[in-house]
Amino acid sequence: MDDEPLQLSAHALAALQLFKQEEEERKKQFEKLYQQVAQEVEDTENDEKLPTPAATIDDFKEDWQLLQFWYDDDTAATLARALLHGADEETVVCIALAPSVYAAIGKLQPEEVPTKHVYLLEYDQRFSVLAPGRFYHYDYTHPDDVPLLLKKKCHRLLIDPPFLEEQCQKKLAQAARNLLVEDDGSLTKSGDKRFKLISSTGERMRDIIKETYPETRITDFLPKHKNELGNEFRCYASFEGPWKFRDDVL
């Protein structure tokens, strides 16, 4: 009896077949998107605006093994606008490990995106189709391996550590220092702060954030995800804007 092969029920077989079919369709879709992106990057190489994304965040299935959880649309849009508000054409913006925020930029009005220097750092290479010509593969376990183009060149940074644990937070804080320019108090052409830093992460990381990003404070903005998570998330920022500082939050 123990040597008999395992038999799946008809229902389980049908579900497995549907899963394989969906994965094959998704693979074909991304192959098509990669081709489209390659052509678009070539066509818009000298354009003054960001290339139009070939995909939206809804085209990407969350990979829970990579701790991927997309922000809901309102949260992603709020964070995107906070990064871009008051920027000018020389402002360099970097979004690290938060592809849903980069995707939200693609939905903004042209006047809300004053710079073409907006980059996405992400471990999952699928997202190269989301940020054509602006994507860099990045592994948080190697904090010094930031793209040379961006090293000490980023005026504004949003960073979203995938793990709510000390080592991950501190390694990404080290990466942030490798990416960010020194905050010299300079302003953009519109008179806004050129330097802006946001870390969106769990509330229980609060003490580590104080240690690693002393220029930030906890805000009253509560990031939310498309799939509700059990951990409470907070937004820590070096500036007020769409949120206010809340040092009284416990």
C-alpha positions as CSV (number, residue, x, y, z in Angstrom):
1,M,0.0,0.0,0.0
2,D,2.8,2.5,0.9
3,D,4.4,2.0,-2.6
4,E,1.3,3.2,-4.4
5,P,1.8,6.6,-6.1
6,L,0.0,9.6,-4.6
7,Q,-3.2,10.3,-6.5
8,L,-4.7,13.8,-6.7
9,S,-8.4,14.4,-6.7
10,A,-10.0,15.7,-9.9
11,H,-10.6,19.0,-8.1
12,A,-6.9,19.3,-7.1
13,L,-5.8,18.4,-10.6
14,A,-8.0,21.0,-12.1
15,A,-6.7,23.6,-9.7
16,L,-3.1,22.7,-10.5
17,Q,-3.7,22.9,-14.2
18,L,-5.3,26.3,-13.8
19,F,-2.3,27.5,-11.8
20,K,0.1,26.3,-14.4
21,Q,-1.9,28.0,-17.2
22,E,-2.0,31.3,-15.3
23,E,1.7,31.1,-14.7
24,E,2.4,30.4,-18.4
25,E,0.2,33.3,-19.4
26,R,1.9,35.6,-16.9
27,K,5.3,34.5,-18.3
28,K,4.2,35.3,-21.9
29,Q,2.9,38.7,-20.7
30,F,6.2,39.7,-19.2
31,E,8.2,38.5,-22.2
32,K,6.1,40.9,-24.3
33,L,6.6,43.7,-21.7
34,Y,10.3,43.2,-21.7
35,Q,10.4,43.7,-25.5
36,Q,8.2,46.8,-25.2
37,V,10.4,48.3,-22.5
38,A,13.6,47.7,-24.6
39,Q,12.1,49.6,-27.5
40,E,10.7,52.4,-25.3
41,V,14.0,53.0,-23.5
42,E,15.7,53.3,-26.9
43,D,13.0,55.7,-28.2
44,T,13.0,58.0,-25.1
45,E,16.7,58.0,-24.3
46,N,16.9,61.8,-24.7
47,D,13.4,62.6,-23.5
48,E,13.0,65.2,-20.8
49,K,10.3,63.1,-19.1
50,L,10.1,59.7,-17.4
51,P,9.4,56.8,-19.8
52,T,5.9,55.6,-19.5
53,P,5.7,52.4,-17.5
54,A,4.8,49.3,-19.5
55,A,3.1,47.8,-16.5
56,T,1.1,48.7,-13.4
57,I,1.6,47.2,-9.9
58,D,-1.4,45.0,-10.4
59,D,0.4,43.2,-13.2
60,F,2.8,41.8,-10.5
61,K,1.8,38.9,-8.2
62,E,3.1,39.4,-4.7
63,D,5.9,37.0,-3.8
64,W,5.5,36.3,-0.1
65,Q,8.8,34.5,0.0
66,L,10.4,37.9,-0.8
67,L,8.1,39.6,1.7
68,Q,6.3,41.5,-1.1
69,F,3.2,43.4,0.0
70,W,2.0,46.2,-2.2
71,Y,0.7,49.5,-0.7
72,D,-2.8,50.3,-1.4
73,D,-3.4,53.0,-4.1
74,D,-3.9,55.9,-1.7
75,T,-0.8,55.1,0.3
76,A,1.4,54.7,-2.8
77,A,0.1,58.0,-4.3
78,T,0.6,59.9,-1.0
79,L,4.2,58.7,-0.7
80,A,4.9,59.4,-4.4
81,R,3.6,62.9,-4.2
82,A,5.5,63.5,-1.0
83,L,8.8,62.6,-2.7
84,L,8.1,64.7,-5.8
85,H,6.4,67.8,-4.3
86,G,8.5,70.9,-4.8
87,A,11.2,69.1,-6.8
88,D,12.8,70.5,-9.9
89,E,14.3,69.1,-13.0
90,E,17.7,68.5,-11.2
91,T,16.3,66.7,-8.2
92,V,17.4,63.0,-8.0
93,V,14.8,60.7,-6.4
94,C,15.3,57.1,-5.4
95,I,12.7,54.6,-4.3
96,A,14.2,51.6,-2.6
97,L,12.3,48.3,-2.3
98,A,8.9,50.0,-2.7
99,P,7.8,49.3,-6.3
100,S,4.2,50.2,-5.7
101,V,5.3,53.7,-5.0
102,Y,7.2,53.9,-8.2
103,A,4.2,52.5,-10.0
104,A,2.1,55.3,-8.5
105,I,4.3,57.9,-10.1
106,G,3.2,56.5,-13.5
107,K,-0.4,57.5,-12.6
108,L,0.4,61.1,-11.7
109,Q,-0.2,64.1,-13.9
110,P,2.8,65.3,-15.9
111,E,3.0,68.5,-13.8
112,E,3.4,66.5,-10.7
113,V,6.5,64.8,-12.0
114,P,9.0,67.7,-12.5
115,T,12.1,65.5,-12.8
116,K,13.0,62.5,-15.0
117,H,15.6,61.4,-12.5
118,V,13.5,59.0,-10.6
119,Y,15.0,55.5,-10.0
120,L,13.8,52.2,-8.5
121,L,16.1,49.9,-6.5
122,E,14.6,46.4,-6.2
123,Y,15.7,42.8,-5.7
124,D,13.0,41.4,-8.0
125,Q,14.1,41.8,-11.6
126,R,10.6,41.7,-12.9
127,F,10.3,45.3,-12.0
128,S,12.6,46.4,-14.8
129,V,9.5,46.6,-16.9
130,L,7.9,49.0,-14.4
131,A,10.9,51.4,-14.4
132,P,12.2,51.3,-18.0
133,G,15.8,52.7,-18.0
134,R,15.5,53.6,-14.3
135,F,15.7,50.2,-12.6
136,Y,18.6,48.8,-10.7
137,H,18.8,45.4,-9.1
138,Y,19.6,45.7,-5.5
139,D,20.2,43.2,-2.7
140,Y,19.9,44.7,0.8
141,T,22.5,42.3,2.2
142,H,25.2,44.2,0.2
143,P,24.6,47.8,1.4
144,D,27.7,49.2,-0.3
145,D,26.8,47.9,-3.7
146,V,24.7,50.8,-4.7
147,P,24.7,52.0,-8.4
148,L,27.6,54.3,-9.1
149,L,25.2,56.6,-11.0
150,L,23.3,57.2,-7.7
151,K,26.1,57.0,-5.1
152,K,25.9,60.2,-3.0
153,K,23.7,61.7,-5.7
154,C,20.1,61.2,-4.4
155,H,18.4,64.2,-3.0
156,R,15.2,62.4,-2.0
157,L,14.9,58.8,-0.8
158,L,12.1,56.5,0.2
159,I,13.2,53.2,1.7
160,D,11.0,50.3,2.7
161,P,12.9,47.5,4.4
162,P,11.4,44.0,3.6
163,F,12.1,42.6,7.1
164,L,11.1,44.0,10.4
165,E,14.4,43.1,12.1
166,E,17.4,45.0,13.2
167,Q,20.0,43.6,10.8
168,C,17.9,44.4,7.7
169,Q,17.1,47.9,8.9
170,K,20.7,48.7,9.7
171,K,22.0,47.4,6.4
172,L,19.5,49.5,4.5
173,A,20.3,52.5,6.6
174,Q,23.9,52.0,5.5
175,A,22.7,51.8,1.9
176,A,20.7,55.0,2.4
177,R,23.9,56.9,3.5
178,N,25.6,55.6,0.4
179,L,22.9,56.9,-1.8
180,L,22.0,60.3,-0.2
181,V,23.7,63.6,-0.7
182,E,24.6,65.5,2.4
183,D,21.8,67.7,3.6
184,D,23.3,71.2,3.3
185,G,19.9,72.9,3.6
186,S,19.7,73.8,-0.1
187,L,16.4,74.5,-1.7
188,T,14.8,73.6,-5.1
189,K,13.8,76.2,-7.6
190,S,10.4,76.4,-6.1
191,G,11.9,77.0,-2.6
192,D,11.2,73.6,-1.2
193,K,13.7,71.5,0.7
194,R,15.8,69.6,-1.7
195,F,16.7,66.9,0.8
196,K,13.9,64.6,1.9
197,L,14.1,61.2,3.5
198,I,11.3,58.7,4.2
199,S,11.4,55.3,5.8
200,S,8.1,53.4,5.8
201,T,8.3,50.4,8.1
202,G,6.9,48.7,11.1
203,E,6.0,50.7,14.3
204,R,8.2,48.3,16.4
205,M,11.3,49.5,14.4
206,R,10.9,52.9,16.0
207,D,14.0,52.8,18.2
208,I,16.2,51.6,15.3
209,I,14.8,54.3,13.1
210,K,15.8,56.9,15.7
211,E,19.3,55.5,15.8
212,T,19.8,55.1,12.1
213,Y,17.9,58.1,10.7
214,P,18.2,60.8,13.4
215,E,16.9,63.5,11.0
216,T,13.5,61.8,10.7
217,R,10.6,61.8,13.1
218,I,7.5,59.7,13.4
219,T,4.5,61.1,11.5
220,D,0.7,60.7,11.8
221,F,0.5,59.0,8.4
222,L,-0.3,55.3,8.6
223,P,0.8,53.4,5.5
224,K,-1.8,50.7,4.4
225,H,-1.4,47.7,2.1
226,K,-3.6,46.1,-0.4
227,N,-3.6,42.9,1.7
228,E,-4.0,43.9,5.3
229,L,-1.0,43.0,7.4
230,G,-0.9,42.2,11.1
231,N,2.0,44.5,11.8
232,E,1.3,48.2,12.4
233,F,3.2,50.3,9.9
234,R,4.4,53.9,10.4
235,C,5.9,56.6,8.2
236,Y,9.1,58.2,9.5
237,A,10.2,61.4,7.6
238,S,12.6,64.3,7.7
239,F,9.8,66.7,6.7
240,E,6.2,67.6,7.1
241,G,3.8,67.9,4.1
242,P,1.0,65.4,3.6
243,W,1.5,64.5,7.3
244,K,2.5,66.0,10.6
245,F,5.1,65.0,13.1
246,R,3.7,63.0,16.0
247,D,6.4,62.7,18.7
248,D,3.6,61.9,21.2
249,V,2.7,58.6,19.5
250,L,3.6,55.7,21.7
